Amino acid sequence: MRIRQNSIKMIGIITCTTLLFGCSTHEYTTNSEQLYGSKNLSASNYSSESLTIHTVEFSSDRNVNDVTVTLLDYDTGEKLASTKVNEDGKAIFDMVKPDHPYEIVIYKNEITGELSEQQREFIVFDPNKSLVTIETFNPSSDKSLAVPVVKQNPELPNGCEVTALAAILNYYGIGVKKTELAKDYLPTSPVTKRGNELYGPNPYEAYAGDPSKKDGGYYVFAQPIVEVANQVLFENNSNYKALNLSDVSREEILAYVNSGVPVLTWVTIDLKKPRTSGYWIIEETKEKHSIFMNLHAVVLTGYENGKVTIMNPLTGNETINADIFFSSFKSLGSHAIVIL
């Protein structure tokens, strides 16, 4: 059995301007608890009479090791057992009843010794399917997150934002296509010329132009992409939500990535200073919006030793100096979103 959808998860709380992983009301102040009937064994030692929970990263078979798994009786809410997963990402529980409902809670093991809840799953124990694989956030991966490579070309030459979003949604197991997002979900508004002036939308509210056009496609900022993501998540009965992280700091962005959450970020395509050429007049406000010529969106998937890894919708996976990356991110206005 492999569970991916309809989970209840709490991986972090944003309070004021600080990202607090480990301040959930579901925290524990103890380490792994051996209440009864649980054991931390190697993969070869579990039997069909036990329930084995195998924690793996989304969209991959990578073991998730730095977590604790708790078994609750679904009917009563009683906590039956709790244990850290072993080196194979497995937690093994005995004394489970066939055809009985249970709730599985996965916690991130904080360096403070506390446990932060990141996901809940409902199961009915079947002795014939005693190994249950649960996809979850990978809080201590020694590799970049396994976000699939999704490239924008040739269908969306100016659709980096929805392409990056499609990659993240695919990572969480939602099989939506980039072209579907662009055609059926993305709010767009044309950029038109009247006399000597260009008129277009507020990019904080809609995509300017058509992302499928090489000429006549521009860009969009975070909030419309958040709304697209949440509509798709709702239609897929997912409990995940997209959040607008714009204006957050480098430290906050990296805190998400280091807790197993990919971040959609806006940077310049060449990682140099933003370049503008001309402007369009925003229809509603009559304000002039300077047109960015090198705006791009990528998925931040990892950080280690002063370098970030990204999934670039133009080129695929890349490794970049973190200072250069975040300088570009900040210069464009610090636009970002996450799904968790």
C-alpha positions in Angstrom: 0.0 0.0 0.0 1.4 3.4 -1.0 -0.3 6.5 0.3 0.1 9.9 -1.3 -3.2 11.9 -1.2 -5.7 13.2 1.4 -3.1 13.5 4.1 -3.3 15.9 7.0 0.0 17.6 7.4 1.6 20.4 9.5 5.2 21.0 8.7 5.7 24.6 9.8 4.1 27.7 11.2 4.8 31.2 10.1 4.5 33.7 12.9 5.2 37.4 12.2 8.3 37.3 10.1 9.9 34.1 11.5 9.5 30.6 10.1 9.2 28.3 13.1 9.6 24.6 12.3 9.0 22.9 15.6 6.5 25.3 17.3 3.4 23.3 16.4 0.8 22.6 19.1 1.4 19.0 18.2 5.0 19.0 19.4 6.4 16.5 21.9 9.3 17.3 24.2 10.5 13.7 24.3 12.6 11.6 22.0 11.3 8.3 20.5 8.8 6.7 22.8 8.5 2.9 23.1 5.0 2.7 24.6 4.3 -0.8 23.6 4.4 -3.1 20.6 6.8 -1.0 18.6 10.3 -1.8 17.6 13.1 -0.3 15.5 14.5 -3.2 13.4 16.2 -3.7 10.1 14.1 -4.3 7.0 14.8 -8.0 7.1 13.3 -8.4 10.6 9.7 -7.4 10.0 6.9 -9.9 9.5 3.5 -10.0 8.0 2.0 -10.1 11.5 3.3 -6.6 12.2 2.5 -3.2 10.6 5.5 -1.7 9.0 5.4 2.0 8.0 8.0 2.9 5.3 8.6 6.7 4.9 9.9 7.8 1.6 10.3 11.2 -0.1 7.6 12.4 -2.5 8.0 11.4 -6.1 10.8 9.0 -5.3 11.8 5.9 -3.4 14.4 7.7 -1.2 14.1 6.7 2.4 13.1 9.5 4.8 15.1 8.7 8.0 15.1 11.7 10.3 11.4 11.3 11.4 9.4 9.6 14.2 6.3 7.7 13.5 3.4 7.5 16.0 0.5 5.0 15.8 -2.9 6.2 17.1 -6.1 4.3 17.5 -8.4 6.1 15.1 -11.6 5.4 17.0 -10.3 6.5 20.4 -7.4 8.8 19.5 -5.2 6.8 22.0 -1.5 6.9 21.3 -0.4 3.3 21.0 3.2 3.5 20.1 5.9 5.8 18.8 9.4 5.2 17.4 12.0 6.7 15.2 12.3 5.1 11.8 15.4 2.9 11.3 18.1 3.4 8.7 15.8 1.9 6.1 13.1 4.5 6.8 10.9 1.9 8.5 9.0 1.8 11.8 7.5 -1.5 12.9 4.5 -1.9 15.1 3.2 -5.2 16.7 -0.2 -5.8 18.4 -2.2 -4.2 15.6 -5.6 -5.5 14.9 -6.7 -6.7 11.4 -9.3 -4.5 9.7 -9.0 -1.9 12.5 -8.6 1.8 11.6 -5.4 3.6 12.7 -4.0 7.0 12.3 -0.3 7.4 11.4 1.4 10.6 12.4 4.9 11.5 11.1 7.1 13.9 13.0 10.3 15.7 12.0 13.0 15.1 14.6 14.2 18.6 15.6 17.8 19.2 16.7 16.4 20.4 20.0 14.9 16.9 20.7 11.4 18.0 20.0 9.1 16.5 17.4 7.2 18.7 14.9 4.2 17.1 13.2 4.5 17.1 9.4 1.9 14.6 8.2 -1.1 12.4 9.2 -2.4 9.4 7.3 -5.4 7.1 7.9 -5.1 3.4 7.3 -7.1 0.2 8.0 -4.6 -2.6 8.8 -4.6 -5.5 6.4 -2.3 -8.3 7.5 -1.8 -9.3 3.9 -0.5 -5.8 3.1 1.5 -5.2 6.2 4.0 -2.9 4.6 2.5 0.6 4.1 4.6 3.1 2.2 3.9 6.8 3.0 5.3 9.6 0.9 6.3 12.6 3.1 8.5 15.6 3.4 12.2 14.8 3.5 13.7 17.0 6.2 17.3 15.9 6.1 18.0 14.7 2.6 21.7 14.6 1.6 20.6 15.3 -2.0 18.4 17.9 -3.6 14.7 17.2 -3.4 13.5 14.8 -6.2 11.3 17.4 -8.0 10.8 16.1 -11.5 12.3 18.1 -14.4 9.6 19.8 -16.4 10.7 22.0 -19.3 8.7 24.9 -20.6 9.7 24.6 -24.3 8.5 24.2 -26.9 4.9 24.6 -25.8 5.3 27.5 -23.3 8.3 29.7 -24.3 7.2 32.3 -21.8 5.5 30.0 -19.3 8.2 29.4 -16.7 5.9 30.1 -13.8 3.2 27.5 -14.6 5.9 25.1 -15.7 7.7 25.4 -12.3 4.3 25.0 -10.6 3.5 21.9 -12.6 6.9 20.4 -11.4 6.0 21.0 -7.8 2.5 19.6 -8.1 3.9 16.6 -9.9 6.3 16.1 -7.0 3.4 15.9 -4.6 1.7 13.3 -6.9 -0.8 15.5 -8.7 -0.5 14.7 -12.4 -1.3 18.0 -13.9 0.3 19.2 -17.1 2.0 22.6 -17.6 -0.1 23.3 -20.7 -3.3 22.4 -18.7 -2.3 25.0 -16.1 -1.6 27.6 -18.7 -4.8 27.0 -20.7 -7.4 26.2 -18.1 -6.3 27.8 -14.9 -3.9 30.8 -15.4 -5.6 34.2 -15.4 -4.3 36.1 -18.4 -4.8 39.5 -19.9 -3.4 40.8 -23.2 -0.8 43.5 -23.6 -2.1 45.8 -26.4 -0.9 48.9 -28.1 -3.0 52.0 -28.4 -1.4 54.8 -30.3 2.1 55.0 -28.9 1.3 53.3 -25.5 1.2 49.7 -24.3 -1.6 48.7 -22.0 -1.6 45.5 -19.9 -2.6 43.9 -16.6 -1.2 44.2 -13.1 1.2 41.2 -13.0 0.3 40.8 -9.3 -3.2 39.9 -10.5 -2.8 38.2 -13.9 -0.3 36.9 -16.5 0.5 39.6 -19.1 0.0 38.2 -22.6 0.0 34.5 -23.6 2.7 32.1 -22.2 2.5 30.0 -25.3 3.6 32.9 -27.5 7.3 33.7 -28.0 6.3 37.2 -28.8 3.5 38.6 -26.8 4.1 36.6 -23.6 5.5 38.3 -20.5 5.2 37.1 -16.9 3.2 37.0 -13.7 4.1 37.3 -10.0 3.3 35.0 -7.1 -0.3 35.6 -6.0 -2.0 34.4 -9.3 0.2 31.3 -9.2 -0.8 30.7 -5.6 -4.5 30.8 -6.7 -3.9 28.5 -9.6 -2.2 26.0 -7.3 -4.9 26.1 -4.7 -7.6 25.6 -7.3 -5.8 22.5 -8.6 -5.2 21.2 -5.1 -8.9 21.6 -4.2 -10.0 19.8 -7.4 -7.7 16.9 -6.6 -9.1 16.7 -3.0 -5.7 17.5 -1.6 -5.2 18.9 1.9 -2.0 20.7 0.8 -2.2 24.5 0.4 -0.1 27.0 -1.6 1.2 30.0 0.3 2.6 33.3 -1.0 6.1 33.8 0.6 6.9 37.0 -1.2 9.1 39.4 0.8 10.5 36.6 3.0 14.2 36.4 3.8 16.9 34.1 2.5 16.9 32.3 5.8 13.2 31.6 5.7 13.4 30.3 2.1 16.2 27.9 3.1 14.3 26.8 6.2 11.6 25.5 4.0 14.0 23.7 1.6 15.9 22.2 4.5 12.6 20.9 5.9 11.8 19.1 2.6 9.6 21.7 0.9 10.5 22.9 -2.6 10.1 26.6 -3.2 9.0 28.3 -6.4 11.2 31.4 -6.7 11.5 34.3 -9.1 15.0 35.2 -10.3 16.6 36.8 -13.3 17.2 34.3 -16.1 20.9 35.2 -16.3 21.2 35.8 -12.5 22.3 39.3 -13.2 20.6 42.6 -12.3 17.1 43.0 -13.6 16.8 44.7 -17.0 13.8 46.7 -18.1 12.8 48.1 -21.5 9.8 50.4 -21.8 6.6 50.0 -19.9 2.9 49.2 -20.1 0.1 51.1 -18.5 -1.9 49.1 -16.0 -5.5 49.3 -17.1 -7.1 49.7 -13.7 -4.7 52.2 -12.1 -3.1 53.9 -15.1 0.3 53.3 -13.4 3.3 52.6 -15.6 4.8 49.1 -15.1 8.4 48.8 -16.2 8.8 45.7 -18.4 11.3 43.1 -17.1 13.4 41.6 -19.9 15.2 38.8 -18.0 12.6 37.6 -15.4 12.4 33.9 -14.8 10.9 31.4 -12.3 12.6 28.2 -11.0 12.1 25.6 -8.3 14.6 25.7 -5.4 15.3 22.1 -4.4 18.3 22.1 -2.1 21.1 23.9 -0.3 24.5 22.7 0.8 28.0 24.2 1.3 27.0 27.7 0.0 25.3 26.4 -3.1 21.7 25.9 -4.1 20.2 23.4 -6.5 17.3 24.3 -8.7 15.0 22.8 -11.3 15.2 25.3 -14.1 12.3 25.0 -16.6 14.7 26.0 -19.4 17.6 23.7 -18.7 16.8 21.2 -16.0 18.7 20.7 -12.7 21.5 23.2 -11.9 23.8 24.1 -9.0 24.4 27.8 -8.3 26.3 29.9 -5.9 23.8 30.8 -3.1 24.9 34.4 -2.8 24.4 35.0 -6.5 21.0 33.2 -6.5 19.6 35.1 -3.6 21.0 38.5 -4.8 19.0 37.9 -8.0 15.9 36.7 -6.0 16.0 39.9 -3.9 16.6 42.2 -6.8 13.4 41.1 -8.4 11.3 41.8 -5.3 11.7 38.4 -3.4 8.7 36.6 -4.9 8.2 33.0 -3.9 5.5 30.4 -3.1 5.4 27.0 -1.4 2.9 24.1 -1.2 2.6 22.3 2.1 
